């Protein structure tokens, strides 16, 4: 291995280890439920801000400012969509806790947090459409296939275990985060093959 690449690889490895640890926090919060009510929402919002700052600032530093305009646009759009998601989620959960909503309004309020998540999918599609670098597009498409494979694999196995009564039903709201985790963490593996 080239001596100039060793420090950079160590930095990227540490960066992804930190990102993985931070990515585990919402799963821990969802399953362990260390907080209740508003404290849980605040904890999730603080986590979102910390995670976005870590990923955006950390990857920018590691890339030494070599982030193109398409990626900058993608990051801005993604940040807006994720902030909207948390606002919709907080509003939806607050209204649902009141228990006074019924009928069609209940359906709308319950499904509202999915709207920004659908926006994230649009943002991902726009990135693929706007990215002029074919190699970058290929990396992201292959990484998305890894994400899809992870979601299908985990949900299939979990579903069969759930049918047998071995584990509880899979929490479907975690399907998209699982896709994003597998998509994000597969990218360096894919890139390494082409070095």
Long-range contacts (C-beta under 8 A, 24 or more apart in sequence): 8-62, 11-62, 12-62, 12-188, 15-58, 15-59, 15-62, 16-185, 16-188, 18-54, 18-58, 19-51, 19-54, 19-55, 19-58, 19-184, 19-185, 20-185, 22-47, 22-50, 22-51, 22-54, 23-51, 23-177, 23-181, 23-184, 25-51, 26-177, 27-174, 27-177, 30-171, 30-174, 37-97, 41-89, 41-90, 41-93, 44-86, 44-89, 45-86, 45-90, 48-82, 48-83, 48-86, 52-79, 52-82, 68-133, 70-127, 70-130, 70-131, 70-132, 71-127, 71-131, 73-127, 73-130, 74-123, 74-126, 74-127, 74-130, 77-123, 77-126, 78-120, 78-123, 81-116, 81-117, 81-119, 81-120, 81-123, 82-116, 82-120, 84-115, 84-116, 84-119, 85-113, 85-116, 85-117, 85-119, 85-120, 88-112, 88-113, 88-115, 88-116, 89-113, 117-176, 120-176, 135-194, 139-187, 139-190, 139-191, 140-183, 140-187, 142-186, 142-190, 143-182, 143-183, 143-184, 143-186, 143-187, 143-190, 144-183, 146-182, 146-183, 146-186, 146-190, 147-178, 147-179, 147-180, 147-181, 147-182, 147-183, 147-186, 148-179, 149-182, 150-178, 150-179, 150-181, 150-182, 151-175, 151-178, 151-179, 151-182, 154-178
